[in-house]
């Protein structure tokens, strides 16, 4: 999925505006990248090539993952976006959910 597809999916799943969806998507990805090992970050960058340069530029190099508690992650994303906890939870869930499949 590319960046536009991710933003569109977040907007569809949450009812947030495109701008809010873009903000939350970016903040969630940044928050995830901050927790990943180098290998995991490279795999994420390969999946989202249009964001890879931005994500790698802000990344702290770590050999191992550095996970945070979900509550702390939501708080960090909420602070990055200035969104409510409710919107942050919905947006974060939508951003990391598997892509929607079209019905045949």
C-alpha positions, 0 to 999 in steps of 0.5 A, a space after each residue: 500500500 502506498 502513502 495515499 492508499 494508507 491515508 484513504 483507508 484511515 479516512 474510510 475506517 475512521 471518518 477523519 478528514 484526509 488531513 487528519 488521516 494523513 497526520 495520524 498515519 504519519 505519526 503512527 509510522 514515526 512512532 513505530 519506526 522509533 521502536 523498530 530494530 534496523 532490520 524491521 525498519 528496513 522492511 517497513 521502508 520497503 513496504 512504503 517506499 514513498 515514505 522510506 526516506 522520511 522514516 529513515 531520516 528520523 530513525 534512531 539506529 538500534 540493533 534491537 527493537 525498543 517497544 513501548 506500552 500501548 498506552 504510552 504509544 497512544 499518548 505519544 501519537 496524540 501529542 504529535 497530532 494534537 488529536 483526542 485520545 479517542 481519535 488517536 486510538 481509532 486512527 492508530 488502529 486504522 493505520 496498522 490494520 491490514 489493507 481492506 480487500 475488495 469484495 468480488 
